[in-house]
Amino acid sequence: MKGIVFSFNRKTSTKSVRLPQIGSLIKGNGLTLAFVGVLLTGLVCGAFYARLADSTFLKSIDFLFMTNLDARLGQGAFATFCACFASDFLFLLLVYLFGMTLWGIPFTALTVLFKGFGTGLTAGYLCLTYSLSGVGFYLLVLLPGTFLFCVFLAKFSAAAFRCSKNIFAATVKNDIAVYSPRQDVLKLGSGFLTALIATFSAALLDTALWTLFAGTFKF
């Protein structure tokens, strides 16, 4: 009888603890999840736009996104790493700079939206142009590194949003003499360093997967 009572209480307490934890987890990361939503919105728009994009436009944004597969396949490992790191670093740097300004809130969101758009455009372009080979190439070679970078980009964008919001609020309220941005700037700088390490790791992952598997696909 004691064992039955203990088991029942244990199940009840487990259920009562888990639900608040999930709610607090969502609430504590609401802004990050919002930027994930912005990324996904851009991704969907980019995937649909891939049907309408012409070759000139695709080549013009190849520096930011992988939209010229023929040119990229001829690169070596070092060139692939530099291309992957440079494009992701540019988005990360823009978010950091916008986070340091009082007017950076909308531009941070637009930067993340454009990253999602380019990601969806790349996926749509590969799928439409190379069919199943393009799908397999994207899932195996490009998606792991892209997913890693986008996770940290969304988290860092949330920190940049908060920093820009605090600076804007202090400016509007004329509390500049009272408000000290030092704490926000240090926190944002720490987040930038973490996201930079993640960007470096994502570029390494992209390079490794590209070197190992890109040659197995026939385009």
Phi, psi and omega in degrees: 000319179297320180297322180293316179298317181296318180296318180296316179295324181293318178295318181297315181293326179295316179295321183288338180272323187292317183298312177298326179296319178295316180297317179291327178294317179293317181295320181289337181242026183300319182291321176297317178296327177296319178288330172298319177297321177296318177299314181294324177297314177297322179298315179296316179297319179294321179296321178289323182289340181302333178290334186259341186291136177267171185295327180296315179294319181296320179291328182290336180251016181295334178295325181271326183223155182278088182241004177232082188296323182299318180290321182290328182293337179274359181276156173274181183295317182294318179295323177295316178298315181298319181294316180293316182291318184297316182294317179290321180298325180297316178295319180296317180295319179298316179298319179297314181294320177294327178292340180271002182243159181281344181252019188274352186301306181293327182287329174297314179296320180294323178297315179294321178298319180292324176297316177296321179299313180295323178296315177293323178296317178298314180297315180296320179298313180296318181293318182286326185276320188242009176055230185295326177297320178293320177298312180297320179297316181293315182294321185272322188261314189265323188297317183303311180293321178297317179298315180300314181294318183295326177298312181286330176295317179296317180293318180290325178297325177296319177294320178295322177299315181296317181297314179296322180296318180295320179294318179296316181297319179293325180290316181295322182275001182058037179255025184300322181293329181274318183283130175247117184283001187303313182296317179294320181294318178296318179295319179293322177296321177295319177295324178296319179296317178297315180294328178293320176296319178295323177296318177298317180294320179296321178293321176297318179296316177302315182296317180296314181293320178298315182294321185281322192241343185300324182288346181279347180265136180258114180246000000 
